[in-house]
Amino acid sequence: MRFVEDWLKRGSPLMVAIMVLAMSRCILAQTQTGGAPQQKPPPSEEAADSNPMQVVFMQIRSEYTNLNGHNWTEALIFRSDRVLLQHKRYGGKTGLLTRFDIPMVTARIGSSTHAGLGDSYVQALELPILHRRVGFFVGGGVSIPTATYKTLGTGKWTIGPIAGPLINFKPGHFAFVKVQYGASIAGPSTRSDLNFLEVTPLISWRLPHRRWVLVTAVSHTDFKNSGRTWFKGGVQLGHVFSKKLAAWVEPNILWGGTRPGSFTLRMGFVRNR
């Protein structure tokens, strides 16, 4: 794996404003619950990057993508979550989960290689946990064009809703389907607009000796390209070292006539509270 070569020091007022807004929403939610102490979801270190209801204190992951035409990108992504869960009067739980990703990206496109900050991502999900085994999540995400060079990001503000059901078969064994729509709403007219739909079914299974295996697939439909669809599938293998530390690796292959590349390789370290 190649390492990020440059670190850009200039900030983005828009990004700072989004961060403040996200933190304010969490504080407001806590105030509305009467200052009750925070409660965490049932502990589960498995699949922390994929489970929309899993909360991590901090995660660092690397994502290498082999693109078409002998091009490639590698991103080092820092993720942090915040959660507030509240017991409902008539049983079950509800809560708010926020997520913030900051990527450092290196991209080789043609004969040029650039490194710097990529597009940041903010996500907020409402978590109505209907039952110990059945849940439903709904919310939205915002991709913020903080990339320091055009090949490191989309150049567009992109927003869209997220929703899906989740089933917990037993501790460490779950499945869900995440549906996410995205559309660009602002950005330079010289950059391509985005309008897509992603459907992600996933199943995770706990193995002996503090390990887990996760199987996932993604369909990506591009409405700006006549609704054509490409697919991605992979298997994640992980190991829990302690109650606070886990690591995983996940190779994926891409297929379909409009796929942007041939494979991705993801790996990460998760630090729980």
Phi, psi and omega in degrees: 000141178271152182257155178296132189265327186236151175232118183270133186263346183285145182259171178240117179302325180296319179295319179298319180298320179295319179298316179297319179299316181297317180293323179296321179298320179294318180295319178299317181297322180292322179296322182292341179270009176079024177074018180295145179297151180292147176235142181264156173293169177306134184298133178198105182284345188293141169053045186296333180277343187251329182284117183292345180259002179270137183250133176236146175287315178203143176221138173239122181226152178247135180229113176255130180236123177271105185274170176293155176072031179063025175261164179203159171225150173223128182240135171252112192246128177256125183236141176221142181239159170218139185223148171222117179247144181224135175289133177277153185300323184256026176102157181082184182224159171219157183188176179235129178240122176249148182222140180224124179245134173236115182257141166252124192239140168241129184229132174250105180237116185066232181261005184246143175237130179229150179221146179165201180284137175263192178285130178278163184220131177238135181222141175226129181233135170270133188242080172283098179278102188286330185201166179301331184252347185231134178217170178213132180242145178211143181175214182197167180225155179228124173263125187254126185284075180263004183299141183269355175211150189297331180279355182263357181197183183272338184077007185236143165283123183233129180231162177177155179280158177226137178202159176167161177267156177222137179237126173260109180288316174193171184307125179085359180233112184210166176212150176205167172232118179256128177245123183226126176254142179222142178212138177283141183239346181199159180140171182301140179291344179281349178259149184292137175288157180241140176200102190214165175226129177241132176240124187234097169277146185207145173222137182234142184222129178281137179249166175297165175062038173060040177241164174215158174231141183225132178245128184222157176217152180224133168249131183239112180255122183259106181285346175275356179234052177060028178070021180288150188234138169237166189229157176219139178216149181196175179231130178254132176242131183223163180219134178264115181275326179202181179296340184248352187224131176216161178217155182208160175223143186213101172277144179226148172244149179247143176213164185114149188297335182252017182298144182280347182197195184250323180202162172229154175228120182240143174210150184205160173241133184244130177245113179264159178289000000 
